[in-house]
Amino acid sequence: MLLTHVRPVAPARPALTTTVAREYVHRAAFSEVFLSGWRSTGQDTFVVTAQWPRSHSFYLSEHGLHDPLMLCETIRQTLPLLTHTSYGVPFGHQMSWSHFSYELSPGARAMCITNAPAEIELHVTASDISYRRSVPVAFTMDFQVVRDGVPLATASTRFGSHAPVLYQRLRTGRADVDRMFAGAPEPTAPATPSTVGRDRVRDVVLTPTDQSGTWQLRVDTAHPVLFDHPVDHVPGMVLLEAARQAVHALEPGRIGAVPVSMDALFHRYVEFDSPCWIKTSSTAPHSGGGRCVNVTAWQNEELVFFAKVATAPLA
């Protein structure tokens, strides 16, 4: 008699979710990786997924909203992810911003904190890609950011990718990460946290001066988020945070104004070994009772960074 053994059907396993490898987004701490996946949707088009926690140690969740600079960091992480995974840029290449902008969707309803982490989709289009010896060296990327199908923001960036030998040449003796990072001076005295919209001294990136509308950039290389790993210059995210804090300091008593848009140009690397001065200049009204402020950064009497920041009060 022939017996047939029938194996029981195993129950379907649920789809499992994790973050992308930290190496893809140039972060050292697993906890600072916001991206959870990506897929190609066509020639130079992609969907990248991310998750925002309801609370973060640095990107503060205030007034029921996620921090717009968490959006900036999420987009920043997308750049190395896609260049490594989809364009074959090797690890060890250094990336640098030349332009970055974002604008929250009107009303910013998708920025609201709910009783669950925020699931984010970034619809990315890459264009104007320059190559050197078949390896991409410069990109433009445009973003449509949605949450649960609701528009959250748009963003655009232009950035370069430098091979180690070219980066050494570009940095003219400053590319030794260990030496430059170890030689960074102690952080200068912080502004009062509430003046710049912060709760803790460690998160303050501005030092007061005796000149109105002018601060010294405060660089604390021990900060666990802004300096997640050793670098040879001040990261671009520190400059975006400095712009946000400088605008807040113009009206420190104002509650509930958020940076709804920022348009930034990165002209030069900001070095550790000389002071960098953050200045606010012309301001103008912005729709809905907000304002637009120009923020510049100067080092060794050269313009190194510019940002136009628009704020709006909470609806």
BALOBA-1460 file (C-alpha; in Angstrom, 3 decimals):
// residues 315
<rec num="1" residu="m" x="0.000" y="0.000" z="0.000"/>
<rec num="2" residu="l" x="1.420" y="3.349" z="-1.049"/>
<rec num="3" residu="l" x="1.222" y="5.994" z="1.640"/>
<rec num="4" residu="t" x="1.435" y="9.672" z="0.787"/>
<rec num="5" residu="h" x="2.644" y="12.017" z="3.483"/>
<rec num="6" residu="v" x="1.109" y="15.457" z="3.147"/>
<rec num="7" residu="r" x="2.993" y="18.240" z="4.859"/>
<rec num="8" residu="p" x="0.837" y="20.758" z="6.649"/>
<rec num="9" residu="v" x="0.689" y="24.134" z="4.937"/>
<rec num="10" residu="a" x="2.740" y="26.644" z="6.883"/>
<rec num="11" residu="p" x="0.937" y="29.859" z="7.712"/>
<rec num="12" residu="a" x="1.918" y="32.842" z="5.625"/>
<rec num="13" residu="r" x="4.670" y="34.853" z="7.216"/>
<rec num="14" residu="p" x="4.024" y="38.554" z="7.706"/>
<rec num="15" residu="a" x="6.122" y="41.002" z="5.739"/>
<rec num="16" residu="l" x="8.940" y="42.230" z="7.947"/>
<rec num="17" residu="t" x="10.162" y="45.800" z="7.979"/>
<rec num="18" residu="t" x="13.511" y="47.211" z="9.010"/>
<rec num="19" residu="t" x="15.660" y="50.233" z="8.251"/>
<rec num="20" residu="v" x="18.142" y="50.307" z="5.410"/>
<rec num="21" residu="a" x="21.785" y="49.595" z="6.196"/>
<rec num="22" residu="r" x="23.317" y="52.530" z="8.054"/>
<rec num="23" residu="e" x="26.292" y="52.508" z="5.679"/>
<rec num="24" residu="y" x="23.964" y="53.466" z="2.820"/>
<rec num="25" residu="v" x="22.915" y="56.691" z="4.561"/>
<rec num="26" residu="h" x="26.301" y="57.608" z="6.066"/>
<rec num="27" residu="r" x="25.214" y="57.283" z="9.696"/>
<rec num="28" residu="a" x="26.937" y="55.465" z="12.547"/>
<rec num="29" residu="a" x="23.988" y="55.029" z="14.932"/>
<rec num="30" residu="f" x="21.213" y="52.626" z="13.963"/>
<rec num="31" residu="s" x="18.758" y="54.852" z="15.823"/>
<rec num="32" residu="e" x="19.476" y="57.759" z="13.456"/>
<rec num="33" residu="v" x="18.519" y="55.879" z="10.278"/>
<rec num="34" residu="f" x="15.074" y="57.065" z="9.119"/>
<rec num="35" residu="l" x="14.846" y="55.251" z="5.771"/>
<rec num="36" residu="s" x="13.155" y="51.852" z="5.579"/>
<rec num="37" residu="g" x="13.333" y="50.892" z="1.899"/>
<rec num="38" residu="w" x="13.483" y="51.917" z="-1.742"/>
<rec num="39" residu="r" x="12.509" y="50.734" z="-5.193"/>
<rec num="40" residu="s" x="13.019" y="51.900" z="-8.742"/>
<rec num="41" residu="t" x="9.878" y="52.993" z="-10.597"/>
<rec num="42" residu="g" x="11.467" y="53.895" z="-13.934"/>
<rec num="43" residu="q" x="14.483" y="55.475" z="-15.555"/>
<rec num="44" residu="d" x="15.963" y="57.699" z="-12.816"/>
<rec num="45" residu="t" x="12.774" y="57.621" z="-10.724"/>
<rec num="46" residu="f" x="12.395" y="56.007" z="-7.309"/>
<rec num="47" residu="v" x="10.184" y="55.638" z="-4.278"/>
<rec num="48" residu="v" x="11.971" y="55.751" z="-0.931"/>
<rec num="49" residu="t" x="10.132" y="54.943" z="2.284"/>
<rec num="50" residu="a" x="10.895" y="56.336" z="5.725"/>
<rec num="51" residu="q" x="9.517" y="56.325" z="9.229"/>
<rec num="52" residu="w" x="9.580" y="59.234" z="11.674"/>
<rec num="53" residu="p" x="9.370" y="58.529" z="15.397"/>
<rec num="54" residu="r" x="6.834" y="60.436" z="17.445"/>
<rec num="55" residu="s" x="9.670" y="61.712" z="19.606"/>
<rec num="56" residu="h" x="13.331" y="62.330" z="18.798"/>
<rec num="57" residu="s" x="16.232" y="63.493" z="20.939"/>
<rec num="58" residu="f" x="17.151" y="66.366" z="18.618"/>
<rec num="59" residu="y" x="14.424" y="66.843" z="15.986"/>
<rec num="60" residu="l" x="11.855" y="67.990" z="18.486"/>
<rec num="61" residu="s" x="8.167" y="67.233" z="18.183"/>
<rec num="62" residu="e" x="6.620" y="70.504" z="19.333"/>
<rec num="63" residu="h" x="3.106" y="71.915" z="19.156"/>
<rec num="64" residu="g" x="1.867" y="68.619" z="17.731"/>
<rec num="65" residu="l" x="4.107" y="68.768" z="14.646"/>
<rec num="66" residu="h" x="7.125" y="66.850" z="13.433"/>
<rec num="67" residu="d" x="10.259" y="68.968" z="13.027"/>
<rec num="68" residu="p" x="10.757" y="70.188" z="9.415"/>
<rec num="69" residu="l" x="14.489" y="69.577" z="9.828"/>
<rec num="70" residu="m" x="13.704" y="65.887" z="10.266"/>
<rec num="71" residu="l" x="12.397" y="66.149" z="6.709"/>
<rec num="72" residu="c" x="15.746" y="67.681" z="5.679"/>
<rec num="73" residu="e" x="17.712" y="64.869" z="7.306"/>
<rec num="74" residu="t" x="15.437" y="62.268" z="5.685"/>
<rec num="75" residu="i" x="16.137" y="63.762" z="2.263"/>
<rec num="76" residu="r" x="19.867" y="63.980" z="3.032"/>
<rec num="77" residu="q" x="19.879" y="60.251" z="3.800"/>
<rec num="78" residu="t" x="18.181" y="59.548" z="0.474"/>
<rec num="79" residu="l" x="21.103" y="60.980" z="-1.502"/>
<rec num="80" residu="p" x="23.793" y="58.441" z="-0.520"/>
<rec num="81" residu="l" x="21.237" y="55.617" z="-0.467"/>
<rec num="82" residu="l" x="20.302" y="56.067" z="-4.125"/>
<rec num="83" residu="t" x="23.780" y="56.927" z="-5.377"/>
<rec num="84" residu="h" x="25.241" y="53.786" z="-3.794"/>
<rec num="85" residu="t" x="22.441" y="51.357" z="-4.585"/>
<rec num="86" residu="s" x="21.167" y="52.603" z="-7.947"/>
<rec num="87" residu="y" x="24.109" y="54.395" z="-9.552"/>
<rec num="88" residu="g" x="27.097" y="52.360" z="-8.402"/>
<rec num="89" residu="v" x="28.889" y="55.116" z="-6.512"/>
<rec num="90" residu="p" x="31.464" y="53.283" z="-4.343"/>
<rec num="91" residu="f" x="31.662" y="53.628" z="-0.586"/>
<rec num="92" residu="g" x="34.354" y="56.110" z="0.375"/>
<rec num="93" residu="h" x="33.196" y="58.778" z="-2.059"/>
<rec num="94" residu="q" x="32.418" y="62.087" z="-0.337"/>
<rec num="95" residu="m" x="29.182" y="63.942" z="-1.031"/>
<rec num="96" residu="s" x="28.696" y="67.678" z="-0.808"/>
<rec num="97" residu="w" x="25.648" y="69.888" z="-1.187"/>
<rec num="98" residu="s" x="25.666" y="72.897" z="-3.468"/>
<rec num="99" residu="h" x="21.921" y="73.624" z="-3.265"/>
<rec num="100" residu="f" x="19.052" y="72.400" z="-1.131"/>
<rec num="101" residu="s" x="15.478" y="73.622" z="-0.782"/>
<rec num="102" residu="y" x="12.226" y="72.400" z="0.687"/>
<rec num="103" residu="e" x="8.703" y="73.727" z="1.077"/>
<rec num="104" residu="l" x="6.005" y="72.240" z="3.265"/>
<rec num="105" residu="s" x="2.615" y="71.761" z="1.653"/>
<rec num="106" residu="p" x="0.022" y="74.416" z="2.568"/>
<rec num="107" residu="g" x="-1.420" y="73.781" z="5.996"/>
<rec num="108" residu="a" x="1.247" y="71.145" z="6.748"/>
<rec num="109" residu="r" x="-1.479" y="68.742" z="7.871"/>
<rec num="110" residu="a" x="0.751" y="65.786" z="7.070"/>
<rec num="111" residu="m" x="3.327" y="67.085" z="9.594"/>
<rec num="112" residu="c" x="0.945" y="66.455" z="12.501"/>
<rec num="113" residu="i" x="1.950" y="63.899" z="15.111"/>
<rec num="114" residu="t" x="-0.552" y="61.081" z="15.615"/>
<rec num="115" residu="n" x="-0.644" y="58.046" z="17.881"/>
<rec num="116" residu="a" x="1.709" y="56.102" z="15.572"/>
<rec num="117" residu="p" x="5.041" y="56.799" z="13.863"/>
<rec num="118" residu="a" x="4.720" y="58.679" z="10.570"/>
<rec num="119" residu="e" x="5.128" y="56.533" z="7.453"/>
<rec num="120" residu="i" x="6.643" y="58.680" z="4.712"/>
<rec num="121" residu="e" x="7.072" y="58.168" z="0.971"/>
<rec num="122" residu="l" x="9.562" y="60.173" z="-1.063"/>
<rec num="123" residu="h" x="8.976" y="60.127" z="-4.820"/>
<rec num="124" residu="v" x="12.364" y="60.980" z="-6.276"/>
<rec num="125" residu="t" x="13.417" y="62.021" z="-9.774"/>
<rec num="126" residu="a" x="17.129" y="62.256" z="-10.597"/>
<rec num="127" residu="s" x="18.286" y="64.453" z="-13.466"/>
<rec num="128" residu="d" x="21.233" y="66.421" z="-14.863"/>
<rec num="129" residu="i" x="23.620" y="63.623" z="-13.889"/>
<rec num="130" residu="s" x="27.283" y="64.232" z="-14.709"/>
<rec num="131" residu="y" x="29.720" y="61.337" z="-15.119"/>
<rec num="132" residu="r" x="33.485" y="60.942" z="-14.926"/>
<rec num="133" residu="r" x="34.864" y="57.640" z="-16.206"/>
<rec num="134" residu="s" x="31.368" y="56.124" z="-16.071"/>
<rec num="135" residu="v" x="30.900" y="57.012" z="-12.372"/>
<rec num="136" residu="p" x="28.334" y="59.712" z="-11.511"/>
<rec num="137" residu="v" x="29.902" y="62.803" z="-9.929"/>
<rec num="138" residu="a" x="26.984" y="65.238" z="-9.719"/>
<rec num="139" residu="f" x="23.213" y="64.910" z="-9.425"/>
<rec num="140" residu="t" x="20.039" y="66.927" z="-9.208"/>
<rec num="141" residu="m" x="17.216" y="65.239" z="-7.321"/>
<rec num="142" residu="d" x="13.635" y="66.457" z="-6.939"/>
<rec num="143" residu="f" x="11.259" y="65.147" z="-4.307"/>
<rec num="144" residu="q" x="7.527" y="64.862" z="-3.845"/>
<rec num="145" residu="v" x="6.985" y="63.814" z="-0.236"/>
<rec num="146" residu="v" x="3.696" y="62.303" z="0.921"/>
<rec num="147" residu="r" x="2.292" y="60.720" z="4.045"/>
<rec num="148" residu="d" x="-0.630" y="58.329" z="3.725"/>
<rec num="149" residu="g" x="-1.298" y="59.784" z="0.297"/>
<rec num="150" residu="v" x="-1.435" y="63.359" z="1.614"/>
<rec num="151" residu="p" x="1.129" y="65.840" z="0.189"/>
<rec num="152" residu="l" x="3.670" y="66.771" z="2.845"/>
<rec num="153" residu="a" x="6.408" y="68.723" z="1.046"/>
<rec num="154" residu="t" x="8.406" y="69.279" z="-2.093"/>
<rec num="155" residu="a" x="12.191" y="69.512" z="-2.171"/>
<rec num="156" residu="s" x="15.092" y="69.829" z="-4.584"/>
<rec num="157" residu="t" x="18.843" y="69.442" z="-4.280"/>
<rec num="158" residu="r" x="22.037" y="69.584" z="-6.293"/>
<rec num="159" residu="f" x="25.034" y="67.738" z="-4.908"/>
<rec num="160" residu="g" x="28.390" y="66.306" z="-5.901"/>
<rec num="161" residu="s" x="30.107" y="62.992" z="-5.274"/>
<rec num="162" residu="h" x="33.908" y="63.051" z="-5.043"/>
<rec num="163" residu="a" x="36.275" y="60.096" z="-5.387"/>
<rec num="164" residu="p" x="38.872" y="59.914" z="-2.578"/>
<rec num="165" residu="v" x="41.775" y="61.126" z="-4.720"/>
<rec num="166" residu="l" x="39.766" y="64.072" z="-6.036"/>
<rec num="167" residu="y" x="38.471" y="64.899" z="-2.580"/>
<rec num="168" residu="q" x="42.039" y="65.006" z="-1.277"/>
<rec num="169" residu="r" x="42.868" y="67.499" z="-4.000"/>
<rec num="170" residu="l" x="39.712" y="69.521" z="-3.400"/>
<rec num="171" residu="r" x="40.309" y="69.813" z="0.335"/>
<rec num="172" residu="t" x="43.979" y="70.867" z="-0.023"/>
<rec num="173" residu="g" x="45.367" y="69.162" z="3.046"/>
<rec num="174" residu="r" x="42.153" y="69.172" z="5.078"/>
<rec num="175" residu="a" x="40.821" y="65.731" z="4.128"/>
<rec num="176" residu="d" x="42.444" y="63.915" z="7.069"/>
<rec num="177" residu="v" x="39.256" y="63.230" z="9.020"/>
<rec num="178" residu="d" x="40.910" y="62.039" z="12.220"/>
<rec num="179" residu="r" x="43.288" y="64.995" z="12.386"/>
<rec num="180" residu="m" x="40.714" y="67.656" z="11.518"/>
<rec num="181" residu="f" x="38.055" y="66.242" z="13.820"/>
<rec num="182" residu="a" x="40.441" y="65.815" z="16.744"/>
<rec num="183" residu="g" x="41.742" y="69.351" z="16.227"/>
<rec num="184" residu="a" x="38.333" y="71.004" z="16.396"/>
<rec num="185" residu="p" x="38.282" y="73.612" z="19.200"/>
<rec num="186" residu="e" x="36.022" y="73.379" z="22.226"/>
<rec num="187" residu="p" x="32.517" y="74.727" z="21.571"/>
<rec num="188" residu="t" x="31.961" y="78.409" z="22.290"/>
<rec num="189" residu="a" x="29.482" y="79.694" z="24.870"/>
<rec num="190" residu="p" x="25.879" y="78.884" z="23.918"/>
<rec num="191" residu="a" x="23.018" y="81.293" z="23.496"/>
<rec num="192" residu="t" x="20.206" y="80.885" z="25.990"/>
<rec num="193" residu="p" x="18.315" y="77.853" z="24.641"/>
<rec num="194" residu="s" x="14.874" y="79.498" z="24.721"/>
<rec num="195" residu="t" x="16.237" y="82.403" z="22.658"/>
<rec num="196" residu="v" x="16.932" y="80.088" z="19.713"/>
<rec num="197" residu="g" x="13.949" y="77.791" z="20.185"/>
<rec num="198" residu="r" x="15.740" y="75.009" z="22.011"/>
<rec num="199" residu="d" x="15.244" y="73.290" z="25.371"/>
<rec num="200" residu="r" x="18.801" y="72.124" z="26.057"/>
<rec num="201" residu="v" x="22.183" y="73.804" z="25.933"/>
<rec num="202" residu="r" x="23.732" y="70.897" z="24.027"/>
<rec num="203" residu="d" x="21.406" y="71.547" z="21.063"/>
<rec num="204" residu="v" x="22.299" y="75.239" z="20.691"/>
<rec num="205" residu="v" x="24.458" y="76.002" z="17.623"/>
<rec num="206" residu="l" x="24.756" y="79.793" z="18.076"/>
<rec num="207" residu="t" x="26.937" y="81.928" z="20.343"/>
<rec num="208" residu="p" x="25.833" y="85.526" z="21.039"/>
<rec num="209" residu="t" x="27.946" y="88.490" z="19.947"/>
<rec num="210" residu="d" x="27.713" y="92.193" z="20.747"/>
<rec num="211" residu="q" x="26.411" y="92.890" z="17.229"/>
<rec num="212" residu="s" x="22.674" y="92.693" z="16.644"/>
<rec num="213" residu="g" x="21.624" y="89.966" z="14.245"/>
<rec num="214" residu="t" x="25.054" y="88.305" z="14.311"/>
<rec num="215" residu="w" x="26.093" y="85.079" z="16.040"/>
<rec num="216" residu="q" x="29.130" y="82.873" z="16.003"/>
<rec num="217" residu="l" x="28.464" y="79.341" z="14.832"/>
<rec num="218" residu="r" x="28.794" y="77.068" z="17.853"/>
<rec num="219" residu="v" x="30.335" y="73.739" z="16.849"/>
<rec num="220" residu="d" x="30.095" y="70.906" z="19.368"/>
<rec num="221" residu="t" x="31.682" y="67.841" z="17.807"/>
<rec num="222" residu="a" x="30.508" y="65.755" z="20.774"/>
<rec num="223" residu="h" x="26.861" y="66.211" z="19.767"/>
<rec num="224" residu="p" x="25.512" y="62.697" z="19.137"/>
<rec num="225" residu="v" x="23.166" y="63.652" z="16.276"/>
<rec num="226" residu="l" x="24.796" y="66.583" z="14.481"/>
<rec num="227" residu="f" x="28.159" y="64.796" z="14.670"/>
<rec num="228" residu="d" x="27.096" y="61.173" z="14.460"/>
<rec num="229" residu="h" x="30.602" y="60.269" z="13.227"/>
<rec num="230" residu="p" x="33.938" y="62.051" z="12.638"/>
<rec num="231" residu="v" x="34.081" y="64.443" z="9.683"/>
<rec num="232" residu="d" x="36.634" y="66.905" z="8.337"/>
<rec num="233" residu="h" x="34.320" y="69.969" z="8.176"/>
<rec num="234" residu="v" x="31.078" y="71.290" z="9.607"/>
<rec num="235" residu="p" x="28.150" y="69.281" z="8.147"/>
<rec num="236" residu="g" x="25.471" y="70.969" z="6.077"/>
<rec num="237" residu="m" x="22.758" y="69.965" z="8.565"/>
<rec num="238" residu="v" x="24.501" y="72.095" z="11.215"/>
<rec num="239" residu="l" x="24.214" y="75.122" z="8.917"/>
<rec num="240" residu="l" x="20.513" y="74.462" z="8.293"/>
<rec num="241" residu="e" x="19.979" y="74.261" z="12.047"/>
<rec num="242" residu="a" x="21.950" y="77.490" z="12.530"/>
<rec num="243" residu="a" x="19.688" y="79.221" z="9.992"/>
<rec num="244" residu="r" x="16.578" y="77.988" z="11.793"/>
<rec num="245" residu="q" x="17.891" y="79.114" z="15.205"/>
<rec num="246" residu="a" x="19.000" y="82.526" z="13.906"/>
<rec num="247" residu="v" x="15.530" y="83.223" z="12.517"/>
<rec num="248" residu="h" x="13.918" y="82.171" z="15.793"/>
<rec num="249" residu="a" x="16.278" y="84.455" z="17.714"/>
<rec num="250" residu="l" x="14.867" y="87.500" z="15.896"/>
<rec num="251" residu="e" x="11.609" y="87.010" z="17.811"/>
<rec num="252" residu="p" x="12.489" y="84.694" z="20.699"/>
<rec num="253" residu="g" x="9.167" y="85.235" z="22.452"/>
<rec num="254" residu="r" x="7.094" y="84.168" z="19.468"/>
<rec num="255" residu="i" x="5.482" y="80.780" z="19.980"/>
<rec num="256" residu="g" x="4.472" y="78.390" z="17.253"/>
<rec num="257" residu="a" x="6.264" y="79.729" z="14.163"/>
<rec num="258" residu="v" x="7.755" y="76.921" z="12.093"/>
<rec num="259" residu="p" x="10.209" y="77.074" z="9.131"/>
<rec num="260" residu="v" x="7.819" y="76.159" z="6.319"/>
<rec num="261" residu="s" x="10.426" y="76.595" z="3.598"/>
<rec num="262" residu="m" x="14.153" y="77.011" z="3.174"/>
<rec num="263" residu="d" x="16.252" y="77.672" z="0.081"/>
<rec num="264" residu="a" x="19.965" y="77.197" z="0.788"/>
<rec num="265" residu="l" x="23.207" y="77.551" z="-1.164"/>
<rec num="266" residu="f" x="26.447" y="75.996" z="0.061"/>
<rec num="267" residu="h" x="29.344" y="78.010" z="-1.364"/>
<rec num="268" residu="r" x="32.339" y="76.625" z="0.541"/>
<rec num="269" residu="y" x="33.157" y="74.065" z="3.223"/>
<rec num="270" residu="v" x="32.925" y="75.472" z="6.752"/>
<rec num="271" residu="e" x="36.133" y="74.611" z="8.583"/>
<rec num="272" residu="f" x="36.668" y="73.839" z="12.254"/>
<rec num="273" residu="d" x="39.730" y="76.009" z="12.811"/>
<rec num="274" residu="s" x="38.359" y="79.541" z="12.381"/>
<rec num="275" residu="p" x="35.181" y="81.325" z="13.514"/>
<rec num="276" residu="c" x="32.104" y="81.224" z="11.316"/>
<rec num="277" residu="w" x="29.675" y="84.137" z="11.658"/>
<rec num="278" residu="i" x="25.925" y="83.698" z="11.171"/>
<rec num="279" residu="k" x="24.082" y="86.863" z="10.149"/>
<rec num="280" residu="t" x="20.459" y="87.714" z="9.459"/>
<rec num="281" residu="s" x="19.665" y="90.416" z="6.942"/>
<rec num="282" residu="s" x="16.649" y="91.607" z="5.003"/>
<rec num="283" residu="t" x="13.319" y="90.375" z="6.284"/>
<rec num="284" residu="a" x="9.906" y="90.554" z="4.669"/>
<rec num="285" residu="p" x="6.369" y="89.424" z="5.521"/>
<rec num="286" residu="h" x="5.386" y="85.905" z="4.521"/>
<rec num="287" residu="s" x="1.880" y="84.639" z="3.825"/>
<rec num="288" residu="g" x="-0.273" y="83.825" z="6.817"/>
<rec num="289" residu="g" x="1.476" y="86.122" z="9.262"/>
<rec num="290" residu="g" x="4.962" y="84.681" z="8.907"/>
<rec num="291" residu="r" x="8.167" y="86.229" z="7.658"/>
<rec num="292" residu="c" x="11.048" y="85.624" z="5.249"/>
<rec num="293" residu="v" x="14.599" y="86.094" z="6.508"/>
<rec num="294" residu="n" x="17.922" y="85.922" z="4.697"/>
<rec num="295" residu="v" x="20.625" y="84.122" z="6.678"/>
<rec num="296" residu="t" x="24.287" y="84.137" z="5.671"/>
<rec num="297" residu="a" x="27.398" y="82.452" z="7.046"/>
<rec num="298" residu="w" x="30.840" y="84.017" z="6.709"/>
<rec num="299" residu="q" x="34.255" y="82.540" z="7.402"/>
<rec num="300" residu="n" x="37.573" y="84.283" z="6.816"/>
<rec num="301" residu="e" x="35.578" y="87.151" z="5.257"/>
<rec num="302" residu="e" x="34.121" y="84.861" z="2.585"/>
<rec num="303" residu="l" x="30.489" y="83.947" z="2.090"/>
<rec num="304" residu="v" x="30.208" y="80.219" z="2.755"/>
<rec num="305" residu="f" x="26.438" y="79.691" z="3.072"/>
<rec num="306" residu="f" x="23.180" y="81.460" z="2.262"/>
<rec num="307" residu="a" x="19.613" y="80.535" z="3.126"/>
<rec num="308" residu="k" x="16.251" y="82.187" z="2.671"/>
<rec num="309" residu="v" x="13.997" y="80.937" z="5.467"/>
<rec num="310" residu="a" x="10.227" y="81.426" z="5.548"/>
<rec num="311" residu="t" x="8.271" y="80.873" z="8.738"/>
<rec num="312" residu="a" x="4.554" y="80.668" z="9.393"/>
<rec num="313" residu="p" x="2.531" y="80.480" z="12.584"/>
<rec num="314" residu="l" x="0.762" y="77.275" z="13.474"/>
<rec num="315" residu="a" x="-2.714" y="76.953" z="12.052"/>
